[in-house]
Amino acid sequence: MTRYLAQAVSYVFHPLFLFYYLILMVYWVNPFAFRVTEHKDKVVFMVMALVILVILPIIATLMMRGLGLIKSIHTEDKTERIGPMIATIICYVWFYVNIYQNPTLPEQLSIIGLGGAISLCLAFFINNFSKISLHATGAGAFLTGMVILLLSYAAPRLIIDFGGLGIYTIAPLMVLMISVLIAGMVGTSRLLLGAHRPVDIYGGYLVGFMSMIIAYRIVLL
């Protein structure tokens, strides 16, 4: 049962999804930061982000598996990670280049895109020497990105608009606690599955944290 839960956590909080969750958070908390007149333009952007950051990397990985370039989509061997990581890096760089200095989009999106690209590049380099946890890298970037978002809004209560599902208010501290819990669950799940050593997990957290801080300084400072 524990193993099944760990696998579920690994899938739901896959690094590709975690970066998109950050983008959803920007959209839900402050939709007016998108300086466009039509709601459909926001929806188009969210779909575009989903395609570039999630769907295209998945398709690329599946194609590599179908062509026999990798043995498994889980890329358990660090050498098999090379192809999927290069494809994902290209997607993240493409996303960042297209949104950077776009006056209609909030700057937090540029931080997320650049942070994702930097974390992948650093993880790609480290992967040559050690099997760093990409899940922990994504979790570290997710937690740091969430802190940056909360600090940028600096509001006593966050108003989250889920569209047809309703509008809810939540304390920033609660959002932070949930983010810490998610990051901890991701690292724990990878250890329970025996996918990584503790040093790989801690290294991933550190890379994710540093990447988002670097992206923050580049974009906003």
Phi and psi in degrees as GROMACS dihedral restraints (atoms count N, CA, C in turn):
[ dihedral_restraints ]
;  ai    aj    ak    al  type     phi  dphi    fc
    3     4     5     6     1   -61.9    20    10
    4     5     6     7     1   -40.0    20    10
    6     7     8     9     1   -64.8    20    10
    7     8     9    10     1   -40.5    20    10
    9    10    11    12     1   -62.8    20    10
   10    11    12    13     1   -40.0    20    10
   12    13    14    15     1   -65.5    20    10
   13    14    15    16     1   -40.8    20    10
   15    16    17    18     1   -63.4    20    10
   16    17    18    19     1   -39.7    20    10
   18    19    20    21     1   -66.1    20    10
   19    20    21    22     1   -40.1    20    10
   21    22    23    24     1   -62.0    20    10
   22    23    24    25     1   -43.6    20    10
   24    25    26    27     1   -61.9    20    10
   25    26    27    28     1   -41.5    20    10
   27    28    29    30     1   -62.9    20    10
   28    29    30    31     1   -35.3    20    10
   30    31    32    33     1   -77.4    20    10
   31    32    33    34     1   -48.9    20    10
   33    34    35    36     1   -64.3    20    10
   34    35    36    37     1   -37.9    20    10
   36    37    38    39     1  -109.9    20    10
   37    38    39    40     1    41.4    20    10
   39    40    41    42     1   -62.1    20    10
   40    41    42    43     1   145.5    20    10
   42    43    44    45     1   -54.8    20    10
   43    44    45    46     1   -34.6    20    10
   45    46    47    48     1   -62.1    20    10
   46    47    48    49     1   -39.7    20    10
   48    49    50    51     1   -72.9    20    10
   49    50    51    52     1   -36.4    20    10
   51    52    53    54     1   -61.6    20    10
   52    53    54    55     1   -41.8    20    10
   54    55    56    57     1   -66.4    20    10
   55    56    57    58     1   -36.3    20    10
   57    58    59    60     1   -71.6    20    10
   58    59    60    61     1   -32.1    20    10
   60    61    62    63     1   -60.2    20    10
   61    62    63    64     1   -37.3    20    10
   63    64    65    66     1   -62.8    20    10
   64    65    66    67     1   -42.2    20    10
   66    67    68    69     1   -64.4    20    10
   67    68    69    70     1   -41.1    20    10
   69    70    71    72     1   -60.8    20    10
   70    71    72    73     1   -38.1    20    10
   72    73    74    75     1   -62.7    20    10
   73    74    75    76     1   -42.0    20    10
   75    76    77    78     1   -59.9    20    10
   76    77    78    79     1   -43.0    20    10
   78    79    80    81     1   -68.2    20    10
   79    80    81    82     1   -42.9    20    10
   81    82    83    84     1   -69.9    20    10
   82    83    84    85     1   -41.6    20    10
   84    85    86    87     1   -77.7    20    10
   85    86    87    88     1   -39.7    20    10
   87    88    89    90     1  -139.7    20    10
   88    89    90    91     1    70.8    20    10
   90    91    92    93     1   -63.3    20    10
   91    92    93    94     1   -23.1    20    10
   93    94    95    96     1   -73.9    20    10
   94    95    96    97     1   -11.8    20    10
   96    97    98    99     1   -68.4    20    10
   97    98    99   100     1   -19.7    20    10
   99   100   101   102     1   -80.6    20    10
  100   101   102   103     1   106.8    20    10
  102   103   104   105     1   -84.4    20    10
  103   104   105   106     1    63.0    20    10
  105   106   107   108     1  -128.0    20    10
  106   107   108   109     1   151.8    20    10
  108   109   110   111     1   -84.8    20    10
  109   110   111   112     1   -29.3    20    10
  111   112   113   114     1  -101.1    20    10
  112   113   114   115     1   133.9    20    10
  114   115   116   117     1   -63.0    20    10
  115   116   117   118     1   -33.6    20    10
  117   118   119   120     1   -64.0    20    10
  118   119   120   121     1   -27.8    20    10
  120   121   122   123     1   -65.8    20    10
  121   122   123   124     1   -36.2    20    10
  123   124   125   126     1   -66.5    20    10
  124   125   126   127     1   -42.0    20    10
  126   127   128   129     1   -63.8    20    10
  127   128   129   130     1   -41.3    20    10
  129   130   131   132     1   -60.7    20    10
  130   131   132   133     1   -42.1    20    10
  132   133   134   135     1   -64.1    20    10
  133   134   135   136     1   -43.4    20    10
  135   136   137   138     1   -63.1    20    10
  136   137   138   139     1   -38.5    20    10
  138   139   140   141     1   -67.0    20    10
  139   140   141   142     1   -41.5    20    10
  141   142   143   144     1   -61.1    20    10
  142   143   144   145     1   -43.5    20    10
  144   145   146   147     1   -62.5    20    10
  145   146   147   148     1   -40.8    20    10
  147   148   149   150     1   -62.4    20    10
  148   149   150   151     1   -43.1    20    10
  150   151   152   153     1   -65.1    20    10
  151   152   153   154     1   -46.8    20    10
  153   154   155   156     1   -72.3    20    10
  154   155   156   157     1   -44.1    20    10
  156   157   158   159     1   -87.8    20    10
  157   158   159   160     1   -21.3    20    10
  159   160   161   162     1  -121.0    20    10
  160   161   162   163     1   -57.5    20    10
  162   163   164   165     1   -68.4    20    10
  163   164   165   166     1   -46.9    20    10
  165   166   167   168     1   -62.5    20    10
  166   167   168   169     1   -44.0    20    10
  168   169   170   171     1   -61.2    20    10
  169   170   171   172     1   -36.3    20    10
  171   172   173   174     1   -66.4    20    10
  172   173   174   175     1   -44.1    20    10
  174   175   176   177     1   -61.8    20    10
  175   176   177   178     1   -42.7    20    10
  177   178   179   180     1   -61.2    20    10
  178   179   180   181     1   -42.0    20    10
  180   181   182   183     1   -65.3    20    10
  181   182   183   184     1   -42.7    20    10
  183   184   185   186     1   -64.1    20    10
  184   185   186   187     1   -37.5    20    10
  186   187   188   189     1   -65.8    20    10
  187   188   189   190     1   -40.4    20    10
  189   190   191   192     1   -64.0    20    10
  190   191   192   193     1   -37.5    20    10
  192   193   194   195     1   -66.8    20    10
  193   194   195   196     1   -42.8    20    10
  195   196   197   198     1   -65.2    20    10
  196   197   198   199     1   -31.8    20    10
  198   199   200   201     1   -84.8    20    10
  199   200   201   202     1    -3.7    20    10
  201   202   203   204     1    80.4    20    10
  202   203   204   205     1    13.4    20    10
  204   205   206   207     1   -75.3    20    10
  205   206   207   208     1   -26.8    20    10
  207   208   209   210     1  -131.4    20    10
  208   209   210   211     1   151.9    20    10
  210   211   212   213     1   -81.6    20    10
  211   212   213   214     1   -28.4    20    10
  213   214   215   216     1  -149.4    20    10
  214   215   216   217     1   149.2    20    10
  216   217   218   219     1   -71.5    20    10
  217   218   219   220     1   -13.7    20    10
  219   220   221   222     1   -80.6    20    10
  220   221   222   223     1   -12.1    20    10
  222   223   224   225     1    42.0    20    10
  223   224   225   226     1    58.7    20    10
  225   226   227   228     1   -68.3    20    10
  226   227   228   229     1   -29.9    20    10
  228   229   230   231     1   -88.8    20    10
  229   230   231   232     1   137.3    20    10
  231   232   233   234     1   -65.3    20    10
  232   233   234   235     1   -26.5    20    10
  234   235   236   237     1   -70.7    20    10
  235   236   237   238     1   -29.0    20    10
  237   238   239   240     1   -76.3    20    10
  238   239   240   241     1   -12.4    20    10
  240   241   242   243     1   -75.2    20    10
  241   242   243   244     1   -20.5    20    10
  243   244   245   246     1   -56.6    20    10
  244   245   246   247     1   -53.6    20    10
  246   247   248   249     1   -60.1    20    10
  247   248   249   250     1   -55.6    20    10
  249   250   251   252     1   -58.7    20    10
  250   251   252   253     1   -36.1    20    10
  252   253   254   255     1   -68.9    20    10
  253   254   255   256     1   -40.1    20    10
  255   256   257   258     1   -62.4    20    10
  256   257   258   259     1   -44.1    20    10
  258   259   260   261     1   -61.7    20    10
  259   260   261   262     1   -41.4    20    10
  261   262   263   264     1   -69.4    20    10
  262   263   264   265     1   -39.5    20    10
  264   265   266   267     1   -59.9    20    10
  265   266   267   268     1   -43.6    20    10
  267   268   269   270     1   -59.1    20    10
  268   269   270   271     1   -42.3    20    10
  270   271   272   273     1   -64.4    20    10
  271   272   273   274     1   -42.9    20    10
  273   274   275   276     1   -69.3    20    10
  274   275   276   277     1   -40.2    20    10
  276   277   278   279     1   -64.3    20    10
  277   278   279   280     1   -41.3    20    10
  279   280   281   282     1   -60.2    20    10
  280   281   282   283     1   -44.7    20    10
  282   283   284   285     1   -61.1    20    10
  283   284   285   286     1   -47.3    20    10
  285   286   287   288     1   -63.9    20    10
  286   287   288   289     1   -44.1    20    10
  288   289   290   291     1   -60.3    20    10
  289   290   291   292     1   -35.2    20    10
  291   292   293   294     1   -77.5    20    10
  292   293   294   295     1   -22.1    20    10
  294   295   296   297     1  -109.2    20    10
  295   296   297   298     1   -15.6    20    10
  297   298   299   300     1   -62.5    20    10
  298   299   300   301     1   131.3    20    10
  300   301   302   303     1    61.1    20    10
  301   302   303   304     1    23.9    20    10
  303   304   305   306     1   -82.2    20    10
  304   305   306   307     1   114.9    20    10
  306   307   308   309     1   -66.8    20    10
  307   308   309   310     1   -14.6    20    10
  309   310   311   312     1   -89.5    20    10
  310   311   312   313     1    -5.2    20    10
  312   313   314   315     1  -117.8    20    10
  313   314   315   316     1   144.3    20    10
  315   316   317   318     1   -65.6    20    10
  316   317   318   319     1   146.7    20    10
  318   319   320   321     1   -64.4    20    10
  319   320   321   322     1   -24.7    20    10
  321   322   323   324     1   -59.4    20    10
  322   323   324   325     1   -30.1    20    10
  324   325   326   327     1   -67.4    20    10
  325   326   327   328     1   -37.5    20    10
  327   328   329   330     1   -64.8    20    10
  328   329   330   331     1   -37.4    20    10
  330   331   332   333     1   -62.7    20    10
  331   332   333   334     1   -44.6    20    10
  333   334   335   336     1   -63.2    20    10
  334   335   336   337     1   -46.9    20    10
  336   337   338   339     1   -63.6    20    10
  337   338   339   340     1   -45.8    20    10
  339   340   341   342     1   -69.2    20    10
  340   341   342   343     1   -39.9    20    10
  342   343   344   345     1   -60.9    20    10
  343   344   345   346     1   -40.1    20    10
  345   346   347   348     1   -64.1    20    10
  346   347   348   349     1   -43.1    20    10
  348   349   350   351     1   -64.5    20    10
  349   350   351   352     1   -43.4    20    10
  351   352   353   354     1   -65.2    20    10
  352   353   354   355     1   -44.4    20    10
  354   355   356   357     1   -61.9    20    10
  355   356   357   358     1   -39.0    20    10
  357   358   359   360     1   -67.5    20    10
  358   359   360   361     1   -40.5    20    10
  360   361   362   363     1   -64.9    20    10
  361   362   363   364     1   -43.3    20    10
  363   364   365   366     1   -65.1    20    10
  364   365   366   367     1   -43.5    20    10
  366   367   368   369     1   -64.5    20    10
  367   368   369   370     1   -36.5    20    10
  369   370   371   372     1   -62.0    20    10
  370   371   372   373     1   -41.6    20    10
  372   373   374   375     1   -67.4    20    10
  373   374   375   376     1   -46.5    20    10
  375   376   377   378     1   -65.6    20    10
  376   377   378   379     1   -30.0    20    10
  378   379   380   381     1   -61.0    20    10
  379   380   381   382     1   -20.8    20    10
  381   382   383   384     1   -69.5    20    10
  382   383   384   385     1   -20.9    20    10
  384   385   386   387     1  -115.1    20    10
  385   386   387   388     1   -29.3    20    10
  387   388   389   390     1  -151.4    20    10
  388   389   390   391     1   149.1    20    10
  390   391   392   393     1   -82.8    20    10
  391   392   393   394     1    75.9    20    10
  393   394   395   396     1   -62.5    20    10
  394   395   396   397     1   146.1    20    10
  396   397   398   399     1   -79.4    20    10
  397   398   399   400     1   113.8    20    10
  399   400   401   402     1   -70.3    20    10
  400   401   402   403     1   -30.9    20    10
  402   403   404   405     1   -63.6    20    10
  403   404   405   406     1   -44.9    20    10
  405   406   407   408     1   -67.5    20    10
  406   407   408   409     1   -34.6    20    10
  408   409   410   411     1   -61.3    20    10
  409   410   411   412     1   -46.5    20    10
  411   412   413   414     1   -64.2    20    10
  412   413   414   415     1   -39.1    20    10
  414   415   416   417     1   -66.9    20    10
  415   416   417   418     1   -40.8    20    10
  417   418   419   420     1   -64.2    20    10
  418   419   420   421     1   -41.1    20    10
  420   421   422   423     1   -67.5    20    10
  421   422   423   424     1   -38.9    20    10
  423   424   425   426     1   -62.0    20    10
  424   425   426   427     1   -47.7    20    10
  426   427   428   429     1   -63.2    20    10
  427   428   429   430     1   -45.6    20    10
  429   430   431   432     1   -65.6    20    10
  430   431   432   433     1   -41.1    20    10
  432   433   434   435     1   -62.8    20    10
  433   434   435   436     1   -38.1    20    10
  435   436   437   438     1   -65.9    20    10
  436   437   438   439     1   -40.0    20    10
  438   439   440   441     1   -61.5    20    10
  439   440   441   442     1   -43.4    20    10
  441   442   443   444     1   -61.5    20    10
  442   443   444   445     1   -42.3    20    10
  444   445   446   447     1   -63.2    20    10
  445   446   447   448     1   -45.2    20    10
  447   448   449   450     1   -64.0    20    10
  448   449   450   451     1   -39.2    20    10
  450   451   452   453     1   -69.1    20    10
  451   452   453   454     1   -33.1    20    10
  453   454   455   456     1   -71.2    20    10
  454   455   456   457     1   -30.5    20    10
  456   457   458   459     1   -83.8    20    10
  457   458   459   460     1   -37.6    20    10
  459   460   461   462     1    47.1    20    10
  460   461   462   463     1    47.6    20    10
  462   463   464   465     1  -113.5    20    10
  463   464   465   466     1   145.0    20    10
  465   466   467   468     1   -65.1    20    10
  466   467   468   469     1   -29.1    20    10
  468   469   470   471     1  -137.5    20    10
  469   470   471   472     1   139.6    20    10
  471   472   473   474     1   -96.3    20    10
  472   473   474   475     1   132.8    20    10
  474   475   476   477     1  -102.5    20    10
  475   476   477   478     1   111.8    20    10
  477   478   479   480     1  -105.8    20    10
  478   479   480   481     1   120.0    20    10
  480   481   482   483     1  -100.2    20    10
  481   482   483   484     1   109.2    20    10
  483   484   485   486     1   -94.6    20    10
  484   485   486   487     1    21.9    20    10
  486   487   488   489     1    68.7    20    10
  487   488   489   490     1  -122.6    20    10
  489   490   491   492     1   -68.1    20    10
  490   491   492   493     1   -15.3    20    10
  492   493   494   495     1   -84.2    20    10
  493   494   495   496     1    -7.7    20    10
  495   496   497   498     1   112.7    20    10
  496   497   498   499     1   173.5    20    10
  498   499   500   501     1  -116.3    20    10
  499   500   501   502     1   131.0    20    10
  501   502   503   504     1  -129.5    20    10
  502   503   504   505     1   153.3    20    10
  504   505   506   507     1  -113.3    20    10
  505   506   507   508     1   143.0    20    10
  507   508   509   510     1  -148.3    20    10
  508   509   510   511     1   145.4    20    10
  510   511   512   513     1   -73.8    20    10
  511   512   513   514     1   138.9    20    10
  513   514   515   516     1   -55.7    20    10
  514   515   516   517     1   -35.2    20    10
  516   517   518   519     1   -62.0    20    10
  517   518   519   520     1   -37.3    20    10
  519   520   521   522     1   -65.9    20    10
  520   521   522   523     1   -41.3    20    10
  522   523   524   525     1   -61.6    20    10
  523   524   525   526     1   -41.7    20    10
  525   526   527   528     1   -64.5    20    10
  526   527   528   529     1   -42.4    20    10
  528   529   530   531     1   -63.3    20    10
  529   530   531   532     1   -41.4    20    10
  531   532   533   534     1   -64.2    20    10
  532   533   534   535     1   -40.0    20    10
  534   535   536   537     1   -64.3    20    10
  535   536   537   538     1   -42.2    20    10
  537   538   539   540     1   -63.2    20    10
  538   539   540   541     1   -41.0    20    10
  540   541   542   543     1   -62.3    20    10
  541   542   543   544     1   -43.7    20    10
  543   544   545   546     1   -61.6    20    10
  544   545   546   547     1   -46.4    20    10
  546   547   548   549     1   -61.0    20    10
  547   548   549   550     1   -41.2    20    10
  549   550   551   552     1   -66.8    20    10
  550   551   552   553     1   -39.9    20    10
  552   553   554   555     1   -63.3    20    10
  553   554   555   556     1   -39.6    20    10
  555   556   557   558     1   -62.8    20    10
  556   557   558   559     1   -48.9    20    10
  558   559   560   561     1   -62.7    20    10
  559   560   561   562     1   -42.0    20    10
  561   562   563   564     1   -64.1    20    10
  562   563   564   565     1   -40.3    20    10
  564   565   566   567     1   -63.6    20    10
  565   566   567   568     1   -38.2    20    10
  567   568   569   570     1   -68.3    20    10
  568   569   570   571     1   -34.0    20    10
  570   571   572   573     1   -70.2    20    10
  571   572   573   574     1   -42.1    20    10
  573   574   575   576     1   -63.8    20    10
  574   575   576   577     1   -33.2    20    10
  576   577   578   579     1   -80.6    20    10
  577   578   579   580     1    -6.5    20    10
  579   580   581   582     1    70.0    20    10
  580   581   582   583     1    21.9    20    10
  582   583   584   585     1   -79.8    20    10
  583   584   585   586     1   -23.5    20    10
  585   586   587   588     1  -147.1    20    10
  586   587   588   589     1   162.0    20    10
  588   589   590   591     1   -88.4    20    10
  589   590   591   592     1   160.6    20    10
  591   592   593   594     1   -54.0    20    10
  592   593   594   595     1   -38.5    20    10
  594   595   596   597     1   -63.7    20    10
  595   596   597   598     1   -32.7    20    10
  597   598   599   600     1   -67.6    20    10
  598   599   600   601     1   -36.7    20    10
  600   601   602   603     1   -68.9    20    10
  601   602   603   604     1   -50.6    20    10
  603   604   605   606     1   -62.4    20    10
  604   605   606   607     1   -39.3    20    10
  606   607   608   609     1   -62.7    20    10
  607   608   609   610     1   -39.2    20    10
  609   610   611   612     1   -64.3    20    10
  610   611   612   613     1   -44.7    20    10
  612   613   614   615     1   -56.9    20    10
  613   614   615   616     1   -45.2    20    10
  615   616   617   618     1   -64.1    20    10
  616   617   618   619     1   -43.7    20    10
  618   619   620   621     1   -62.8    20    10
  619   620   621   622     1   -43.4    20    10
  621   622   623   624     1   -62.0    20    10
  622   623   624   625     1   -43.6    20    10
  624   625   626   627     1   -62.5    20    10
  625   626   627   628     1   -50.2    20    10
  627   628   629   630     1   -63.0    20    10
  628   629   630   631     1   -38.5    20    10
  630   631   632   633     1   -63.2    20    10
  631   632   633   634     1   -43.3    20    10
  633   634   635   636     1   -70.2    20    10
  634   635   636   637     1   -36.2    20    10
  636   637   638   639     1   -65.2    20    10
  637   638   639   640     1   -43.2    20    10
  639   640   641   642     1   -61.7    20    10
  640   641   642   643     1   -44.5    20    10
  642   643   644   645     1   -62.1    20    10
  643   644   645   646     1   -40.6    20    10
  645   646   647   648     1   -60.7    20    10
  646   647   648   649     1   -44.9    20    10
  648   649   650   651     1   -68.0    20    10
  649   650   651   652     1   -36.3    20    10
  651   652   653   654     1   -69.3    20    10
  652   653   654   655     1   -43.8    20    10
  654   655   656   657     1   -78.8    20    10
  655   656   657   658     1   -43.9    20    10
  657   658   659   660     1  -103.9    20    10
  658   659   660   661     1   -18.3    20    10
